[in-house]
Amino acid sequence: MDRRAFVTGLGAVFAAPCAVEAQQTSKVYRVGYLTVPSRETAHGVADRFEAALGDLGWIAGRDVVIDYRFAANRIERLPDLADELVRLKADVIVAGANAAVTAAKNASPTIPIVMFLAVDPVGSGLVASLARPGGNVTGLTSTAGTEIFGKQLQILKSAFPRVSRVGVPVNEASPLYARLPREIEAATKALGLQRQIVVVRDAADFEGAFAKLIAARVDAVFVSADSMFYQYRVRLAQLVAKTRLPAMWGLREYAQAGGLMAYSTDLDDLARRAATFVDKILKGARPADLPVEQPTKFELVINLKTAKALGLTIPTSLLLRADQVIE
């Protein structure tokens, strides 16, 4: 008998049960994903998160089960959706905007929560500090600081030098509602602009808000990043197009939905980085020990198709600076 073949065969006999046992005992983790917009609106960012998780070795359906919950912009549904994820025994919950993070935090004080679209998480009470978040919440903030408004308005002004009065719709339910008008005021004043704020409470207010802006004789519009505006970005882009005014938008997806131009943080990048937090937590890291990170990637997107439809000319110098030009 070939001794080497015998030993090899004997090893295979013993190895097979061990391999089966390892496969049977390997844990499949549950990742909850809770966000404010609808599935149709937010699927792109969710897909990027899942792909990034896969790149880190966590394959959906094999290593992890991802339970998606979309509130379809009905904020009142978030607590029930968060409770569902808790009942499913999620090992970690990924939450989008502040309302989703708050709902997840209220649903469980122990399950790790990774935020990735939170606005001012310290001021909103979601974490104790960026460096030492404490508790069970960490992740990323989408807040790039007040200077982002100045940069957005500066780009708008450089594209359309005659702009002097900017109309700004503000969502009353936004975590930034109390301070956004002050920050916009500071940014417009530094550029020699005036601003006209109109408050909206839900999508039913959109038409009336833009009618007020037209009556106020604004010559440009600025729409900030906001979960409600994001949900209705196509409708808002159509409303702004009817005014035939130039507009700066707070997220790339607004420009992709028909808005004229956008300068913003990269949501795809935030989703990918959220996956790295999940990876660390599933490997044993504690949320309290993981500092909250801020945006590092920004992009300028110009919708040249919209510009042509509105009869607006974008300077070549600005087109050359753009990260994406939609034609």
Phi, psi and omega in degrees: 000139177287110185298321181296318180295321180296314180295319179298315180295320179297321178297322180295321180300316181283329183289325184301310177299324179296319181295319179296317180298318179297320181293322183288331183265351179293134185279135171259117185276155176250128178244117175274144180229112186238124181213161187283314184292178177282167177300318182297323182284322190254005186296329182298312179294319178298320178297320180294321177297312182297320178296319180294323177297320177297321179297334180271004177099002181259095184271124180299131181092345178244304181259331181222152169249126180255117179262106181272136175225117181246130184274354181053039178065015174261092186304326183295343180278342187302315179302317179293320179294321178295319178298323177300316181295324177294316179295331177283359179062050177300138177278335177203146178242126175265124185235140183278254185290172184308317182298323179290319179296316180298317179298317180294320181294320179290329182287329180207126177273000185241327180294129179300137180238128177250110177269152177217359176229019184290142178255127178045062185296333178286309180297331179276356178080015180283327178222159180288319177198166179290318182288322180229083186297328182067171176061210185247016181243133172209193178124225186232146171256143176273357181287122180257010182092164183294339182295340180297323180294320178298319180293317180298315181289329177296318178296318178300316180293323180291329179283325183227082186302336183280352179297131179227337182228119186251130177269134185229105172286139181231131179279121182297334182272359182291143175300340181265003187305319185292331186245345183303313179303321179294318182290322176294320178301316180295319182291318180291320181298321180295335181259007180072026180254160170253154178232146178238110182271135169233134183264133175239147180251331176200182185297337180294342181272352189301308183300316180296324180295317181287331174296320177296321180294319178296318179296330179278000177061043174287153178244011173196163181231142175233120180246114184282168175293129183197140185297323179290316178298323178298317180300321185251033187296325179294315179297318179295319179299323179292321179294317179294322180299325179295331178284340182060028178260148173294149183215144172250134182244153187273358178215148179304320184299335176294317179293323178292337179272001178120357175292158186290308181206155180215140171232122189197174169292157182267108181297324178298320179295319178296320179295319179295319180289331175299325179297327179292327176293317178299317179304313181295319182292318179294339178267005173115356180289149178264134180307322182298338182264359182253108180301144176288135182256151179255166180299142177236347184240127180234156182212148176249123179239132180237128178265095183291331177297317178293319179302315181294320180295329181269356181073028181256143180253124178265127180303141180302322181301324180284323177298324180290334179278341188293143174281332177213135175240120181266120183243000000 
